Each structure stands twice: as C-alpha cells, then as structure tokens.
Amino acid sequence: RGSAINGNTYLSGQGAAIDIKIGRLALDGEGQATMIVASTLKANPGQTTSQDATGDGGNIDITAQAVRLTNGGQLQTVTSTRGKAGTIHMQADGLEIDGQNGKGLTGIFAAANPGSGGQAGTILLDLADGDLTVTRRGGISGQNDATVTTQQLAALTPSAVRITAGNVTLKEGALISASTSGNVEASTIDLQSHRNITLDGSAALQGSTSGAGHASSINVRAGGDLTLGSRAFINGNTSRSGNAAAININAANITLDGQGDSATISSEAIGQKDTTGSGGLIHLVTPGQLSLSNGGQIRSSTNSAGNSGRILLEARDIDIDG
C-alpha cells in the first residue's frame, strides 16, 4: 500500500531500466497508488527545475505467468521533461486489472505531460493465449498532453498501445485509450484477440483528440466475435483541429447490442462551430454477421466546421433491429 519500485530520472542521466521475471506479480494499492514507475521528472524534491532535465526514462520489462493490478496498482512511464518516456513491455500468460471503482488510477499508463518534449512511451502487452480482463474503472492508457515546436515534432517517434491476448473482456467502466490534447499525434491502439473481444457496462476503446494533434488509429482484430453491450463504445472522435481516428475492425461476427441504452462505434467531429478537425474512416469487416440492435449505432457525423468521416462495411449479413 503506497509502495513503489522507482527508476525515475530528474536531470540529464538515463533513468533506470526495471526488469522483473517472476511467477506471479500482484500490485494491490488498497486505495493508494502502489506502482512500478520509470519516469522523467523536472525536479527532485528540494531541487529547482532545470532545463538540463533531458535524461530519457528507463524501460519496464515484465515476464510473468500472471499479473494482477488492483485498487491503485500501477505500471507507469511518464515524461515531464525533454527526455523520452520509456517502454512498458509485458510477457505474461494473463493480465487482470481491477480498479474496484476506487478514486485513484489502476492500470498501465504511458504519458507525455504538458511542458514535456512530447515523446510518450509505448505499451506492449503480449499475453500469448492468456486472457486480458479489465474491470471496475481499470485502464490501459497512452496519453499525450504536450505542445511542442515544429522541430521537436519532426523528431518524435510514433508511440503505440499494442495488445495481444486470448480473450479480451472490458466491463464496468474499463478503458483502453490513446488520446491527445496537445499538438502531438496520439498513440495507435492495436488490439488483437485470438478468440473473443467483449465490451460491456460503459467500457470503452478510445483514441480521440481534443487538441491540434491528430488522433491516430484504432485497429481491432478478433479471431472470434466482437461484442459491444450496454453503454460500451469504440470512440475516435475529435473536438478540436486535430482529425479523428480511423477505426479498423475485423472479427468473425460483430454485435452492437445497446440493451435498450447504447452501444456505439464512432469517429466524429463533435466540437464547437470553430472545430476544424474531421471525422475518420470506420471500416468494419466480418465474414459473418454484423448486428445492430437495441440502441446499437455506427456514427461518423459532424456538428462543426470539420467534415464527417466515412463508413465502410463488409459483411456476409447485416441485421439492424430497433
């Protein structure tokens, strides 16, 4: 509770690499942040902020049979300086993230904070045939809030949230996201499941922009079915000048069943009248059935100066039922 394995850097030195090989890894915060962290920070307590804070963050590498993060448990790489954030790489036979509806964050996070050089880290989760379960407001997030110069922008390397698993289940407010609020392009989301992907109970995949940086792309591939239930959504929207994300989905069957509420896939321009970012392409491919029922929706519209996107559907059967 409140403990940490810390590999941070505060000045020009390279942050520590954290390499863990274990049978079972459990981080239970019991309501407080309990983390494995390798970040670049502007100043150590008692030091003044320095422009010499250019050291890159270290990587976090975890090899385990099972990983469980609960109620404040976190893996985190963040940059607040001109240094680059490190990569989080996990190889495990299964991963469970359970936020237990706590007030704090629970999950895996890579971020570039305001005032940083904008190089967010990449999240690579290789669960082989093991399952990924995220529930009760747990999350996996690559967030970029940096605004940088044109020269800095040209030097940045694209980042990603890349996940491979057996079954993927997101429920009760769970979130996988890669968004931007500055002028740096958001990370790509690549989610691949050997079997089924299920989102339910306000769970979401989100790759949006609220800044000048473009949202990237959300790529989902399931060997089995993709199912969105009550209030679940896949969202690549824009509310500013950056363009919305492209959404590419390939699954054996695709079902959006809002259960009387909503289940939505969207890439829209939804900002104010002066919003200039455009909606993105939504491309759904299934050799089976695409089913929309009880509030299921696919949307690429605009209520701003930006253009709407495009919807491309490829399916054997399409069933739309109110």
C-alpha positions in Angstrom: 0.0 0.0 0.0 1.6 3.2 -1.2 4.9 1.4 -2.0 6.9 1.7 -5.3 9.7 0.4 -7.3 11.1 3.6 -8.7 13.5 4.1 -11.6 12.9 7.8 -12.2 15.4 10.4 -13.6 15.4 14.0 -12.6 18.2 15.6 -14.7 20.3 14.5 -17.7 21.1 11.0 -16.5 19.4 8.0 -18.0 16.6 6.5 -15.9 16.9 3.0 -14.5 15.7 0.0 -16.5 13.4 -2.2 -14.5 13.4 -5.9 -15.4 11.2 -8.3 -13.5 11.0 -12.1 -14.0 8.5 -13.8 -11.7 5.8 -16.4 -11.4 3.0 -14.1 -10.2 3.1 -10.3 -9.9 0.3 -8.6 -7.8 0.1 -4.9 -7.1 -2.7 -4.1 -4.7 -2.8 -0.4 -3.7 -5.7 -0.8 -1.3 -6.9 2.6 -2.4 -3.4 4.2 -2.7 -1.0 4.4 -5.7 1.3 1.4 -5.5 3.5 1.3 -8.5 6.4 0.2 -10.7 7.4 3.5 -12.3 10.2 4.8 -14.5 9.5 8.4 -15.4 11.4 11.6 -16.3 10.7 14.4 -13.8 11.6 18.1 -13.7 12.9 18.3 -10.2 13.6 16.1 -7.3 12.1 17.4 -4.1 14.3 20.2 -2.8 15.9 20.9 -6.2 14.9 23.6 -8.6 13.6 22.8 -12.1 16.4 22.7 -14.6 16.4 22.9 -18.4 19.1 20.3 -18.2 16.4 17.7 -17.4 16.9 15.8 -20.6 17.5 12.2 -19.4 15.4 9.5 -21.0 13.3 7.3 -18.9 14.1 3.6 -18.5 12.0 0.8 -19.8 9.9 -1.6 -17.7 10.1 -5.2 -18.8 8.0 -7.8 -17.0 7.9 -11.6 -17.7 5.4 -13.5 -15.5 2.9 -16.3 -15.5 0.1 -14.0 -14.2 -0.1 -10.2 -13.5 -2.9 -8.6 -11.3 -3.2 -4.9 -10.7 -6.0 -3.8 -8.2 -7.3 -0.7 -6.5 -4.3 1.7 -7.2 -1.8 -0.8 -8.5 0.0 0.7 -11.5 2.8 0.3 -14.1 3.8 3.8 -15.3 6.2 5.6 -17.6 5.7 9.3 -17.9 7.8 12.2 -19.2 7.6 15.7 -17.8 10.9 16.9 -19.4 12.6 16.9 -22.7 13.6 13.3 -22.1 11.8 10.4 -23.7 9.4 8.2 -21.8 10.4 4.5 -21.6 8.5 1.5 -23.0 6.4 -0.9 -20.9 6.8 -4.4 -22.2 4.9 -7.3 -20.6 5.0 -11.0 -21.5 2.5 -13.0 -19.4 0.0 -15.8 -19.5 -2.8 -13.5 -18.3 -3.4 -9.9 -17.0 -6.2 -8.7 -14.8 -6.8 -5.0 -14.0 -9.5 -4.3 -11.4 -9.9 -0.7 -10.3 -12.6 -1.7 -7.7 -14.2 1.7 -8.5 -11.6 3.5 -6.4 -10.9 7.2 -6.7 -7.3 6.7 -8.0 -5.9 5.2 -11.1 -5.4 1.5 -11.5 -3.7 0.0 -14.6 -0.9 0.6 -17.1 -0.1 4.2 -18.1 2.3 5.9 -20.5 2.1 9.6 -20.9 3.8 12.8 -22.1 2.8 15.7 -19.7 2.2 19.4 -20.6 5.6 21.1 -20.9 7.4 17.9 -21.9 9.2 17.1 -25.2 6.2 15.1 -26.3 7.8 11.6 -26.6 5.3 9.3 -24.9 6.2 5.7 -24.2 4.8 2.7 -25.9 2.8 -0.1 -24.1 3.4 -3.6 -25.4 1.4 -6.4 -23.8 2.0 -9.9 -25.1 -0.3 -12.3 -23.3 0.0 -15.1 -25.9 -3.1 -17.2 -25.4 -3.8 -15.8 -22.0 -6.8 -13.6 -21.2 -7.0 -9.8 -20.6 -9.7 -8.7 -18.2 -10.1 -5.0 -17.2 -12.9 -4.1 -14.9 -14.4 -1.5 -12.5 -12.7 1.6 -13.9 -9.3 -0.1 -14.5 -7.4 1.2 -17.5 -4.6 1.0 -20.1 -3.7 4.4 -21.4 -1.2 6.2 -23.7 -1.9 9.9 -23.2 -0.1 12.9 -24.8 -0.8 16.4 -23.5 2.4 18.0 -24.9 2.6 21.0 -27.2 6.0 21.2 -28.9 7.8 23.2 -31.6 7.8 22.1 -35.2 11.4 21.0 -34.9 10.6 18.9 -31.8 7.5 17.4 -33.6 9.6 16.2 -36.5 12.0 14.3 -34.2 9.3 12.3 -32.4 8.8 8.6 -32.8 5.2 7.3 -33.1 4.1 5.5 -30.0 1.5 2.8 -29.6 -0.7 0.8 -27.2 -0.3 -2.8 -28.6 -2.1 -5.8 -27.0 -2.2 -9.4 -28.0 -4.3 -11.8 -25.9 -6.6 -14.9 -25.9 -10.0 -13.4 -24.8 -10.3 -9.7 -24.1 -13.0 -8.6 -21.6 -13.6 -4.9 -20.7 -16.5 -4.1 -18.3 -17.9 -1.8 -15.6 -16.2 1.4 -16.9 -12.9 -0.2 -18.1 -11.0 1.9 -20.6 -8.2 1.3 -23.1 -7.3 4.7 -24.5 -4.7 6.6 -26.6 -5.6 10.3 -26.8 -4.0 13.7 -27.3 -4.8 17.2 -26.1 -1.7 19.0 -27.5 -0.2 19.1 -31.0 1.4 15.7 -30.9 -0.3 12.8 -32.7 -1.9 10.3 -30.3 -0.6 6.7 -29.9 -2.0 4.0 -32.1 -4.2 1.3 -30.5 -3.6 -2.2 -31.8 -5.8 -4.8 -30.1 -5.6 -8.4 -31.2 -7.5 -11.3 -29.7 -7.2 -14.9 -30.7 -10.7 -15.5 -29.6 -13.4 -13.1 -28.4 -13.4 -9.3 -27.5 -16.3 -8.2 -25.2 -17.0 -4.6 -24.0 -19.9 -4.0 -21.6 -21.2 -1.7 -18.9 -19.7 1.6 -20.1 -16.4 0.0 -21.1 -14.5 1.7 -24.0 -11.8 1.8 -26.5 -11.0 5.4 -27.1 -8.5 7.2 -29.4 -9.6 10.8 -29.5 -8.2 14.3 -29.8 -9.1 17.5 -28.0 -6.1 19.4 -29.5 -4.2 20.2 -32.7 -2.6 16.7 -32.8 -4.4 14.1 -34.8 -5.9 11.0 -33.2 -4.1 8.0 -34.7 -5.9 4.8 -35.5 -7.8 2.1 -33.5 -7.1 -1.4 -35.0 -9.1 -4.3 -33.6 -8.8 -7.9 -34.8 -10.6 -10.8 -33.2 -10.3 -14.5 -34.2 -13.8 -14.9 -32.7 -16.5 -12.3 -32.1 -16.5 -8.6 -31.2 -19.5 -7.7 -28.9 -20.4 -4.3 -27.5 -23.1 -4.3 -24.8 -24.8 -1.7 -22.7 -23.2 1.8 -23.0 -20.0 0.3 -24.4 -18.2 2.3 -27.1 -15.3 2.5 -29.5 -14.6 6.2 -30.0 -12.1 8.0 -32.2 -13.7 11.5 -32.1 -12.3 15.0 -32.4 -13.4 18.1 -30.6 -10.7 20.5 -31.9 -8.5 21.0 -35.0 -6.9 17.5 -35.0 -8.5 14.9 -37.1 -10.4 12.0 -35.6 -9.1 8.4 -35.6 -9.6 5.8 -38.2 -11.2 2.7 -36.8 -10.5 -0.6 -38.4 -12.2 -3.8 -37.1 -12.0 -7.4 -38.3 -13.9 -10.1 -36.4 -15.8 -13.4 -37.1 -19.1 -11.6 -36.1 -19.7 -8.1 -34.9 -22.5 -7.3 -32.5 -23.6 -3.9 -31.1 -26.4 -4.5 -28.6 -27.2 -1.5 -26.5 -29.7 -3.5 -24.4 -32.1 -0.5 -24.5 -29.4 2.1 -23.9 -26.5 2.4 -26.4 -23.5 0.6 -28.0 -21.6 2.8 -30.3 -18.7 2.8 -32.7 -17.9 6.4 -33.7 -15.4 8.7 -35.4 -16.9 12.1 -35.4 -16.3 15.9 -35.3 -18.2 16.9 -32.3 -16.7 20.2 -31.1 -17.8 23.8 -31.3 -18.6 25.6 -34.5 -14.9 26.6 -34.8 -13.7 23.0 -34.6 -11.9 22.2 -37.9 -10.9 18.6 -37.3 -12.7 16.0 -39.5 -14.2 12.6 -38.6 -12.3 9.5 -39.6 -12.9 6.3 -41.6 -14.8 3.5 -39.8 -14.1 0.2 -41.6 -15.7 -3.0 -40.3 -15.0 -6.4 -41.9 -16.7 -9.7 -40.9 -17.1 -12.9 -42.8 -20.2 -13.5 -40.6 -22.9 -11.2 -39.3 -22.9 -7.5 -38.4 -25.8 -7.0 -36.0 -27.1 -3.7 -34.5 -29.9 -3.8 -32.0 -31.5 -2.1 -29.0 -29.6 1.2 -29.5 -26.5 -0.2 -31.4 -25.0 2.6 -33.6 -22.2 3.3 -36.0 -21.6 7.0 -36.4 -19.4 9.3 -38.4 -21.1 12.7 -38.3 -20.2 16.4 -37.7 -21.8 19.3 -35.9 -18.8 21.6 -36.5 -16.7 23.1 -39.3 -14.9 19.8 -39.7 -16.1 17.2 -42.2 -17.8 14.0 -41.2 -15.8 10.8 -41.9 -16.7 7.7 -43.9 -18.3 4.3 -43.0 -17.3 1.2 -44.9 -19.0 -2.1 -44.0 -18.1 -5.6 -45.4 -20.2 -8.5 -44.1 -22.0 -11.6 -45.2 -25.1 -10.4 -43.4 -26.2 -7.1 -41.9 -29.0 -7.2 -39.3 -30.4 -3.9 -37.9 -33.2 -4.2 -35.3 -34.5 -1.4 -33.2 
